[in-house]
Every structure is written in C-alpha cells, then in structure tokens.
C-alpha cells in the first residue's frame, strides 16, 4: 500500500501565530482602548501621585490583556453568527483558524494575566477591569440579538478605559474619573449607531439590530445628533471648575468645542442624507474625535 504525505498543509510559523493573535484580540481596537487608558493616566498623575513608568507600562499590558480577553470570548460566543457576516466570517474562530477550545484557554489566560497585572497597580483598577470583561462578554454580547438596548449596556464597559487610567494613577474613583467615564459613555452612542447604520445589512444577517429604532430612519439619526450634543456638553465640564482636579483651560475648551462641532456636523449630515456613506464618515470622524479630545486634555494639563 502506497502512502503519500499531504504537503499542502502550511506549517505553523511565528508570523501566522502573531497574525492570528492580533486578529482574535482585535489589536487595532485594543491599542485604541489602551491609548484611552494611558491618556487617563497622564491626566491623573500629580505631585501627590507621581508618574511611574512601571505603572504606565503595566497599565498598557494589563489593559491590552483585558480588551483582548473580552474580544476572544466575544468571538467564541458569536462564532456561528460571525460566520454569517461578511465582515466577520474570516475571523480566527468562525473561520476555524483557531479552535473554540484554544480560544477559550487564550481568553482565560489573558483574563488572569490582565486582572493580575492591573491588581499589581491597585485593586480598584483590577476591579474595574474585571467589571469591564464581565459586562462585555456576559451581558452586552448576549443582548446584541435581543434588543437595541445592547448598545446602552455596551457603553458601560466601553467607557471604562479612559477613567481606568485615572484610577490607576490615583487609586481613587471620584468626580474626575466619573467625568472621564461620562465623556466616553456618551461617545459610544453616535459611534456605534453610525457603525450599525452603514453595516445594517451585514448585521441583519446575524440578527443584530444595533440602531435604537431597529431601522435606518430619521428618529435614529436624530438620536445620534442628540447624543453628540450631550457628548459635547460633557466634554466641556472640566472648564467649569466643578470636576475636582480634572481641569481644562478656556483655550483648550474652545478647541474641544470646535472638535465637537466638527463631529456634530457629520451627525447632522447623516440626518440629512440618511445613507451608508454618511454613516461611515460619521464613524471615522468619531474615532478621530475621541483621540483628539484625549490628546487636547493631556496637552492642556502640561501647558496650563
């Protein structure tokens, strides 16, 4: 009997493993979340809570582990649904590149590492990190096929990273951390509704209805405008002097307002045009907006 070897199977390489790891942990998303946490840390350190490179690096590593774990568990839970959508069917778990079992152990490892690393900073930081994973995987993810309120629930873990950096720096959750949380909380709605709009047909294949009315209508577009206004107002709170040690100069507040109006213009364009391209532009502007806002806050602290 003649035995032939299958030479078509590609050998596993470090490059392919790294590619699968970055895909399953959604590296670009995770890095943006870590950026938020680090911005929060830079806002939080002071003479009373001096800057520490060790803490700063631990926050970055621990934060990535926590976000990565959430994304891994999300892909396990939504494996069958992801295979129905064009934008997700090639992800490592639904495509079979990584088995559910291996993905589960990776998620567990990242969770343990993440909580352990954040606990080394302080227990409060680890607690909020753990809450974020729980809400994202155990509440938000299952709700996505049940109700549009999933976006509201998902806004809580989504808003934690910015204030997590402040808690890491100060070991305290007060008005300052609460304000950072509120800013990122309101940002979630126009951002994810824009995504839900231009990916509506793809989401529909898996039974996801992320828009507040379940439809691409004027009411949804109006909600997007209203939450963008709330976001702008929340972002200006530090200039009032009522947010404790979190402050913002008048000049920086004016710049923050202009950046907010820039995003609002695109929300209004969505209301007028009611199409996918307008929603996609709003999504891209919202990503730029939140990064710019965080940079402005940090720069203002150092030049004030």
Secondary structure, 3 states (H helix, E strand, C coil): CCCCCCCCCCCCCHHHHHHHHHHHCCHHHHHHHHHHHHHHHHHHCCCCCCCCHHHHHHHHHHHHHHHHHHHHHHHHHCHHHHCCCCCCCCCCCCCCCCCHHHHHHHHHHHHHHHHHHHHHHCHHHHHHHHHHHHHHHHHHHHHCCCCCCHHHHHHHHHHHHHHHHHHHHHCCCCHHHHHHHHHHHHHHHHHHHHHHHHCHHHHHHHCCCCCCCCCCCHHHHHHHHHHHHHHHHHHCHHHHCCCCCCCCCHHHHHHHHHHHHHHHHHHHHHHHHCCHHHHHHHHHHHHHHHHHHHHHHHHHHHHC
